[in-house]
């Protein structure tokens, strides 16, 4: 359910940009969501489609979501590995099975572009 609040925050940021630049409508918004945010892209898209109808500059906006893989470094064996799917718990190291990991990438939630 935290996708609702993060999607509303996303819309608020877009509307700030729309107001500052006197933009009449936004065609596309591109965002990146890291797998370790635990945000579900389908839920963000659902809430965006639902909420955008309340804001005239966003009524026809398409949301493009890029799921960014995560990278972990094992603190036992020192090897890096990639995590490609959204996870709620840290995985085990595929090399040695350790659960002692450092997250290097995959926590981002970024607006990449607005197409007007």
matplotlib code that plots the C-alpha trace (Angstrom):
import matplotlib.pyplot as plt

x = [0.0, 3.0, 2.9, -0.1, 1.8, 4.9, 2.8, 1.1, 4.5, 5.6, 2.6, 3.2, 6.8, 5.6, 3.0, 5.6, 7.7, 4.5, 3.8, 7.3, 7.7, 4.1, 3.6, 0.1, 0.3, 2.8, 2.9, 5.2, 7.0, 9.9, 10.9, 13.4, 12.5, 15.2, 14.4, 15.3, 12.7, 10.1, 7.8, 5.7, 5.8, 2.3, 0.9, 2.6, 1.2, -2.3, -2.2, -0.8, -3.6, -6.2, -4.8, -3.8, -7.4, -7.7, -5.0, -5.7, -2.0, -1.6, -4.9, -3.2, 0.2, 1.8, 4.0, 7.0, 8.7, 12.1, 12.9, 16.5, 18.4, 20.1, 23.8, 24.9, 28.4, 28.9, 30.7, 31.9, 33.4, 33.6, 31.9, 29.2, 26.0, 22.9, 19.3, 16.8, 13.4, 11.8, 12.5, 11.3, 14.2, 17.9, 18.8, 21.6, 25.0, 24.8, 28.5, 28.8, 25.3, 26.1, 23.3, 25.8, 25.4, 25.9, 23.5, 25.5, 22.6, 18.9, 17.4, 16.7, 13.4, 14.1, 12.3, 14.3, 12.4, 9.2, 8.1, 5.9]
y = [0.0, 2.3, 2.5, 4.9, 7.5, 7.2, 7.6, 10.7, 12.1, 11.4, 13.2, 16.1, 16.4, 16.3, 19.0, 21.2, 21.0, 21.6, 24.7, 26.1, 25.7, 26.5, 23.2, 22.5, 18.7, 15.9, 13.1, 10.6, 10.2, 7.8, 6.5, 4.0, 1.8, -0.3, -3.9, -3.1, -0.4, -3.1, -1.0, -3.1, -1.4, -2.7, -1.1, 2.2, 2.1, 1.3, 4.2, 6.6, 5.7, 6.2, 9.5, 11.2, 11.7, 14.4, 16.6, 18.0, 18.2, 14.5, 13.1, 11.6, 10.9, 7.5, 6.3, 4.2, 2.2, 0.7, -1.9, -1.5, -4.6, -4.6, -5.4, -6.9, -7.5, -10.5, -9.6, -13.2, -14.0, -10.4, -11.3, -9.1, -10.5, -9.1, -9.3, -8.9, -9.2, -7.2, -8.6, -7.9, -9.7, -9.8, -12.8, -15.2, -15.0, -17.4, -18.1, -19.0, -18.9, -16.1, -13.7, -10.9, -8.6, -5.0, -3.4, -1.5, -0.7, -1.1, 1.4, 4.1, 5.7, 8.3, 10.5, 10.0, 12.3, 14.2, 14.3, 17.3]
z = [0.0, 0.3, -3.5, -3.2, -1.1, -3.3, -6.4, -5.0, -4.2, -7.8, -9.1, -6.8, -8.1, -11.7, -11.0, -9.4, -12.6, -14.7, -12.8, -12.7, -16.5, -17.5, -19.2, -20.4, -20.6, -20.1, -22.7, -20.9, -17.6, -17.2, -13.8, -12.5, -9.5, -7.8, -6.8, -3.2, -2.8, -2.5, -4.7, -7.1, -10.5, -11.4, -8.3, -9.0, -12.5, -11.2, -8.8, -11.4, -13.8, -11.1, -9.7, -12.9, -13.8, -11.1, -12.7, -16.2, -17.3, -16.6, -18.0, -21.1, -19.5, -20.0, -17.2, -18.2, -15.4, -15.6, -13.0, -12.0, -10.8, -7.5, -6.9, -3.6, -2.3, 0.0, 3.2, 3.6, 0.1, -1.3, -4.6, -6.2, -7.6, -9.3, -8.1, -10.9, -9.2, -6.5, -3.1, 0.4, 2.1, 1.2, -0.7, 0.1, -1.7, -4.7, -4.3, -0.6, 0.8, 3.3, 4.4, 5.3, 2.3, 1.4, -1.0, -3.7, -6.1, -6.3, -3.9, -6.4, -7.2, -9.8, -12.3, -15.5, -17.8, -18.6, -22.3, -23.1]

ax = plt.figure().add_subplot(projection="3d")
ax.plot(x, y, z, "-o")
ax.set_aspect("equal")
plt.show()
